[in-house]
Amino acid sequence: MNSRFGPLALRWVIMCICLIGVSFAGSRSHAAPYAAFVMDARTGEVLHARNADTRLHPASLTKMMTLYIAFQAIQRGEITLDTEVTVTANAAAEPPSKLGLRTGQKIKMRYLLRAAAVKSANDAATAIGEAISGSEDAFATRMNRTAAAMGMTNTKFKNANGLTQSGHLSTARDMSVLGRHVIYDFPQYYNLFSRRTADAGIAEVRHTNRRWLDSYEGADGIKTGYTNAAGFNLVASAQRGQERVIATVFGGTSTAARNKQITELMDLGFNRAPTRATIDRPELVASAEVVQGNSSPATNGGAGKTIRVSGSVSQSPRPQTRPVQDVQLAVNSDDINDVLAAVLGAADAAAPAPAPAPPAPTEAQDAVAVALATADQAAPQARPTNIQTASAEITPEPAPEIVTRVSTSGGRLWGVNIGRYNSRYEAERVLLKVALNEMSTLDGSTRSVVARSSGFDANFMGLSRETADLACRRLQARGTPCFMIGTEG
């Protein structure tokens, strides 16, 4: 009996081994490829790269671009945080992870942003894209134009959420570039990516990467992603002191393995990054399209006029100064620059010791002094001590008091920060210069210098949210660093 059934049993063993071999081979063939990239976020310098330009499935890392365009659309007035978005059947039908939107439901844009950033909700991401561009296909076109403007040369988007689709591919390098733009182009919204929980209107949502954020020193974002085709992906950022590192991993085999890999990449980055480096912010990306008239078919039911824009803002026209006490300020930009140079030069000279009285002030200097007095919303005062007249009978007034608290009435709870400086004098000097060049939007604000442990913050306070946003955009267009400060919904 043994001799009769021995060969048959042997054949069964061989067949089983072959099936097991095929099974393992299939598992290996479907394993997501590994890729990694590490950069110094301050300069964009590459600190480590492995398969960094291999085109792979990005999964929900895609939502960084969806959210970037949403922030851009809000900044440019195409849509607002309080826009009521009508959920389409297409958005409601997206598979998990999802917020649970229903067809025909109305929900504010701010809740969709929170759900997409914190929970990585696919239905919310699709609803955002359709609300801005009218359809997911049109939004994907805008995503690709924006990616090209950022230099993401190996990326092609097909949808707003990152669900696996043929041709929807990116790289570890490109996703790191995108993450850097999110951090530096929209600092006022970047906190969304580190919120452990958030109110998404119809539900409280929890962050998809809480464990790593809580375990790694300095971690503050940014986005996870997972599909069967992609594996476990993550673009992460952390800041320690003056150093900020961005690390990206594609193809992790599990959440724990991905978090371990990103921790090793982050440690490598902080070890290689210099302690001090001059921040070289990425160039601002112009909106791929600006919709005028009706905002979009998804929100207002009409097709708006579309204007294509290329390149970043190169200049912002200076508005006419308004009359003050029946005095028409007829000072052109060259005069203002000349007067500013004279004012700042006098201030520099006066800082260490009193300077001799300069010649009699010009008509342009008188006009600027009147404008500054009006901007501070105070009764007319004598010119600062560092601008003296020829008359010996005029006694200089004491230096103006720096106000560090503003009224919270009237909704003017916002402000803008234009940098941190080594001395109070330097901060005041920059505030004066900016006030002269941006009278229209900063008129009525309070110049405030706040002492911090690492320097002196130069702020303009007492603005509405809309005015603060407009002021920051105009200042950034001129190359002045600026971010909004206040309460964000």
C-alpha positions in Angstrom: 0.0 0.0 0.0 2.8 2.3 0.8 4.4 1.7 -2.6 1.1 2.3 -4.3 0.2 5.6 -2.7 3.7 6.9 -2.1 4.0 8.6 -5.5 0.5 10.1 -5.3 1.3 11.6 -1.9 4.5 12.9 -3.2 2.7 14.6 -6.1 0.4 16.3 -3.6 3.3 17.6 -1.5 5.0 19.0 -4.6 1.7 20.7 -5.7 1.2 22.2 -2.3 4.8 23.6 -2.3 4.2 25.1 -5.8 0.9 26.7 -4.7 2.7 28.2 -1.6 5.5 29.5 -3.8 3.0 31.1 -6.1 1.2 32.7 -3.2 4.4 34.2 -1.8 5.4 35.4 -5.3 2.1 37.1 -5.6 2.5 38.8 -2.2 5.9 40.1 -3.3 4.6 41.3 -6.6 1.8 43.3 -4.9 4.0 44.8 -2.2 4.3 48.6 -2.5 7.7 49.8 -3.5 9.7 51.8 -0.8 10.8 55.3 -1.3 12.1 58.0 1.1 13.1 61.7 0.9 14.4 64.1 3.6 14.9 67.8 3.2 15.9 70.9 5.3 12.6 72.7 5.2 14.3 76.1 5.6 16.4 75.9 2.5 15.0 73.0 0.5 18.4 71.2 0.7 18.2 67.5 0.1 19.5 65.5 3.2 18.6 62.0 2.1 16.9 60.3 -0.9 16.1 56.8 -1.9 14.0 56.0 -4.9 12.9 59.6 -4.5 11.9 60.1 -8.1 10.1 56.7 -8.6 6.5 57.4 -9.6 4.2 55.6 -7.0 0.7 55.8 -5.7 0.5 58.7 -3.2 -2.8 57.7 -1.6 -4.2 60.4 0.7 -1.0 62.5 0.5 -3.0 63.8 -2.5 -5.2 65.8 0.0 -2.3 68.1 0.7 -2.8 69.5 -2.8 -6.6 69.6 -2.5 -6.2 71.6 0.7 -3.5 73.8 -0.7 -5.8 74.9 -3.6 -8.7 75.4 -1.1 -6.5 77.7 1.0 -5.5 79.5 -2.2 -9.1 79.9 -3.3 -10.1 81.3 0.1 -7.2 83.8 0.0 -8.2 85.0 -3.4 -11.9 85.3 -2.7 -13.1 82.5 -4.8 -14.8 80.9 -1.8 -15.0 81.4 1.9 -14.7 79.3 5.1 -18.4 79.8 5.6 -19.5 79.0 2.0 -22.4 76.4 2.2 -21.3 73.5 -0.1 -24.0 71.2 -1.5 -22.8 67.6 -1.4 -23.1 65.8 -4.7 -24.0 62.1 -5.2 -20.4 61.6 -6.4 -18.9 63.0 -3.2 -21.4 61.1 -0.9 -20.6 57.8 -2.7 -16.8 57.9 -2.0 -15.5 54.9 0.0 -14.0 55.2 3.5 -12.3 56.8 5.1 -15.2 59.3 5.0 -17.1 61.9 7.1 -20.5 60.4 6.2 -21.8 63.1 3.9 -25.2 62.7 2.3 -26.4 63.7 -1.2 -27.9 67.1 -1.1 -26.6 67.9 2.3 -25.3 71.4 2.9 -22.1 71.9 4.9 -19.7 74.8 5.5 -16.3 74.7 3.7 -14.5 75.0 7.1 -15.9 71.6 8.2 -14.9 69.9 4.9 -11.3 71.3 5.4 -11.1 69.9 8.9 -12.4 66.5 7.9 -10.0 66.2 4.9 -6.9 67.4 6.9 -7.6 65.6 10.2 -9.6 62.4 9.4 -8.4 62.2 5.7 -12.1 61.9 4.7 -12.5 61.0 1.0 -16.0 62.4 0.6 -14.9 65.7 2.1 -12.0 66.0 -0.3 -14.2 65.4 -3.3 -16.8 67.9 -2.1 -14.0 70.5 -1.7 -12.8 70.0 -5.3 -16.3 70.1 -6.8 -17.2 73.2 -4.8 -14.2 75.1 -6.1 -14.0 73.9 -9.7 -17.5 72.5 -10.5 -16.4 68.9 -11.1 -13.7 66.6 -9.9 -12.2 66.4 -13.4 -11.9 70.2 -13.6 -10.4 70.3 -10.1 -7.8 67.6 -11.1 -6.8 69.9 -14.0 -6.2 72.7 -11.6 -4.3 70.4 -9.3 -1.9 69.5 -12.1 -1.4 73.1 -13.1 -0.5 74.0 -9.6 1.8 71.0 -9.2 3.6 72.0 -12.4 4.0 75.6 -11.1 5.6 74.1 -7.9 8.1 72.1 -9.9 6.5 68.7 -9.1 7.7 67.3 -12.4 6.8 63.6 -11.8 3.3 64.1 -10.5 -0.1 63.5 -12.2 -3.4 63.9 -10.3 -6.6 62.3 -11.4 -8.8 63.0 -8.3 -9.0 65.1 -5.1 -8.8 62.3 -2.5 -5.9 60.0 -3.6 -8.0 56.8 -4.1 -6.2 54.5 -6.5 -6.7 55.4 -10.1 -4.7 54.5 -13.2 -2.1 57.3 -13.8 -2.6 59.0 -10.5 1.0 59.0 -9.4 3.6 61.1 -7.6 7.0 60.7 -5.9 8.6 61.1 -2.5 10.5 64.2 -3.7 7.4 65.9 -5.2 5.3 65.3 -2.1 8.0 66.8 0.1 8.0 69.9 -2.2 4.2 70.1 -1.8 4.4 69.8 2.0 7.0 72.6 2.1 4.7 74.9 0.2 1.8 74.1 2.5 3.9 75.1 5.5 5.4 78.3 4.2 2.6 79.5 1.9 -0.3 79.1 4.3 1.1 79.2 7.9 -2.3 80.5 9.1 -3.9 77.2 8.2 -1.0 74.8 8.8 -2.3 74.1 12.4 -5.1 72.0 10.8 -2.5 69.2 10.1 -1.6 68.8 13.8 -5.0 69.0 15.4 -5.6 65.7 17.3 -9.4 66.3 17.1 -11.6 68.7 15.3 -15.3 69.6 15.0 -16.3 68.7 11.4 -19.9 70.0 11.7 -21.7 66.6 11.7 -19.0 64.7 13.7 -16.0 65.1 15.9 -13.0 63.7 13.9 -9.7 62.4 15.2 -6.2 62.7 13.6 -5.0 59.7 11.6 -1.4 60.0 12.9 -1.9 60.8 16.6 0.6 58.3 17.8 3.6 59.7 15.9 2.6 63.3 16.6 2.5 62.5 20.3 5.7 60.5 20.3 8.2 62.6 18.3 9.6 65.8 19.7 8.7 68.8 17.7 6.3 67.0 15.4 3.6 69.3 14.0 2.1 67.5 10.9 1.5 66.8 8.1 -0.4 64.0 6.2 -0.8 60.3 6.1 -1.9 58.0 3.3 -2.8 54.4 2.8 -4.2 52.2 0.0 -3.4 48.6 -0.9 -1.5 49.8 -4.0 0.4 52.5 -2.1 1.1 50.9 1.2 1.5 53.2 4.3 2.7 56.6 3.2 3.5 59.7 5.3 4.8 63.3 4.8 5.9 64.5 8.2 7.4 67.8 9.5 9.0 68.6 12.8 10.7 71.7 14.2 13.4 71.8 16.9 14.7 75.3 17.8 15.6 77.0 14.5 15.7 73.7 12.6 12.8 72.3 10.6 12.9 69.0 8.7 10.4 67.4 6.3 10.6 63.7 5.7 8.5 61.5 3.3 8.1 57.7 3.2 6.3 55.6 0.6 5.5 51.9 0.8 5.4 51.3 4.6 4.2 47.8 5.5 2.2 48.9 8.5 1.4 52.0 10.6 4.0 50.9 13.1 6.6 50.2 10.5 5.9 53.5 8.7 6.2 55.5 12.0 9.5 53.8 12.8 10.9 54.6 9.3 9.8 58.2 9.5 11.3 58.5 13.0 14.7 57.2 11.6 14.5 59.6 8.6 13.7 62.6 10.9 16.6 61.8 13.2 18.8 61.5 10.2 17.6 64.9 9.0 18.2 66.7 12.3 21.6 65.2 12.5 22.6 66.4 9.0 20.8 69.8 9.0 22.9 72.8 10.1 21.9 74.5 13.3 21.5 77.9 11.6 20.3 78.5 8.1 18.7 81.4 6.3 15.1 80.6 5.5 14.7 80.5 1.7 10.9 80.4 1.3 9.5 78.7 -1.8 8.2 81.1 -4.4 4.5 81.7 -4.0 2.4 79.9 -6.6 -0.2 81.9 -8.5 -3.7 80.5 -8.6 -4.3 78.3 -11.7 -7.6 80.0 -12.2 -9.6 82.8 -10.6 -13.4 82.6 -10.9 -15.3 85.8 -11.2 -19.1 86.2 -11.0 -20.7 83.0 -9.8 -18.3 81.1 -7.6 -18.9 77.7 -9.1 -21.7 75.4 -10.3 -21.5 73.4 -7.1 -22.3 76.4 -4.9 -24.3 78.8 -6.9 -25.6 76.8 -9.8 -23.9 78.9 -12.5 -20.8 78.8 -14.6 -18.5 81.7 -13.7 -16.0 83.5 -16.0 -12.6 81.9 -15.7 -9.4 83.9 -16.0 -6.1 82.0 -16.4 -3.2 83.4 -14.4 0.5 82.4 -14.7 3.4 83.4 -12.5 3.4 85.0 -9.1 2.4 88.5 -8.2 5.1 90.9 -9.2 3.8 94.2 -8.0 0.8 95.7 -6.2 -0.3 99.2 -7.1 -0.1 101.7 -4.3 -3.5 103.3 -3.7 -4.1 107.1 -3.5 -3.7 108.5 0.0 -7.0 110.0 1.4 -7.5 113.7 2.4 -6.7 114.5 6.0 -8.1 117.6 7.6 -8.9 119.1 4.2 -5.2 118.6 3.2 -4.7 116.7 -0.1 -1.7 114.4 0.2 -0.1 114.6 -3.3 3.0 112.5 -2.6 4.1 110.0 -5.2 6.0 106.8 -4.5 9.4 108.3 -5.2 8.7 111.1 -2.7 7.7 108.6 -0.1 10.8 106.5 -0.6 12.9 109.7 -0.4 11.2 110.8 2.8 11.3 107.4 4.3 15.1 107.2 3.6 15.5 110.6 5.3 13.3 109.6 8.3 15.1 106.3 8.8 18.5 107.8 8.2 17.8 110.4 10.8 16.6 107.7 13.2 19.8 105.7 12.7 21.9 108.7 13.4 19.8 109.7 16.4 19.9 106.3 18.1 23.4 106.5 19.7 23.4 110.3 20.3 21.4 113.5 19.5 21.9 114.6 15.9 22.2 118.2 14.8 19.1 119.8 13.4 18.6 119.1 9.7 17.4 121.7 7.1 13.7 122.8 7.2 11.3 119.9 6.4 10.0 119.5 2.9 6.3 119.6 1.9 6.5 115.8 1.4 7.8 115.3 5.0 4.9 117.4 6.4 2.4 115.2 4.4 3.9 111.9 5.7 3.8 113.2 9.3 0.1 114.0 9.0 -0.6 110.6 7.5 1.2 108.8 10.3 -0.7 110.8 13.0 -4.0 109.8 11.3 -3.1 106.1 11.0 -2.5 105.9 14.8 -6.0 107.4 15.3 -4.7 110.0 17.7 -4.9 113.7 18.0 -2.3 115.5 15.9 1.1 115.4 17.6 4.4 117.0 17.0 6.7 115.1 14.6 9.0 112.5 16.2 12.1 113.8 18.0 14.4 112.6 15.2 12.7 115.0 12.7 13.5 118.5 13.9 12.6 121.9 12.4 14.9 124.9 12.0 13.1 126.7 14.8 15.0 126.5 18.1 11.7 127.2 20.1 10.2 123.8 19.4 10.7 121.3 22.2 10.8 117.6 21.1 7.9 115.5 22.4 8.7 112.3 24.3 8.9 109.0 22.3 5.5 107.5 21.6 4.3 104.7 23.9 4.3 101.2 22.3 0.8 99.7 22.8 0.8 96.0 23.4 -3.0 95.6 24.1 -5.9 96.5 21.8 -9.6 96.6 22.4 -11.5 93.4 21.5 -14.7 95.3 20.6 -16.1 95.6 17.1 -14.7 92.3 15.7 -11.2 93.8 15.2 -9.5 90.9 16.9 -6.9 90.2 14.2 -3.5 91.4 13.4 -0.4 90.7 11.3 3.1 89.9 12.3 5.9 91.1 10.1 8.8 89.5 11.8 10.9 89.1 15.0 13.8 91.4 15.5 16.8 91.6 17.8 15.9 95.0 19.4 12.8 97.0 20.0 14.3 99.9 18.0 14.7 97.6 14.9 11.1 96.4 15.3 9.8 99.9 15.5 11.9 101.0 12.5 10.4 98.2 10.4 6.8 99.0 11.5 7.3 102.6 10.5 8.6 101.6 7.0 5.7 99.2 6.4 3.1 101.7 7.6 4.3 104.2 5.1 4.2 101.7 2.2 0.8 100.1 3.1 -1.3 103.0 4.3 -4.5 101.8 2.7 -4.9 98.4 4.5 -3.1 99.2 7.8 -4.9 102.6 8.3 -6.5 102.5 11.8 -4.3 99.7 13.1 -2.1 99.9 16.1 1.6 99.4 15.8 2.7 97.0 18.6 6.1 95.7 19.6 5.9 92.6 21.9 9.0 91.5 23.8 9.6 87.7 23.5 12.4 85.6 25.0 14.0 85.3 21.5 13.4 88.9 20.3 10.8 91.6 19.6 7.7 90.8 17.5 6.6 93.6 15.1 2.8 93.5 14.9 -0.1 95.6 13.5 -3.1 94.9 15.7 -6.8 95.9 15.8 -7.7 94.7 12.3 -10.7 92.7 11.0 -9.9 89.2 9.7 -10.5 90.3 6.1 -8.3 93.4 6.4 -5.5 91.3 8.1 -5.7 88.8 5.3 -5.6 91.5 2.6 -2.7 93.2 4.3 -0.7 90.0 4.5 -1.2 89.2 0.8 -0.2 92.7 -0.3 2.9 92.6 2.0 3.9 89.1 0.8 3.5 90.3 -2.8 6.2 92.9 -2.0 8.5 90.4 -0.5 7.7 91.3 3.2 7.3 88.3 5.5 3.9 88.3 7.1 1.4 86.0 8.8 -1.9 86.6 10.4 -2.4 86.4 14.2 -5.8 86.1 15.9 -8.6 83.5 16.2 -9.3 81.2 13.3 -12.6 79.3 13.1 
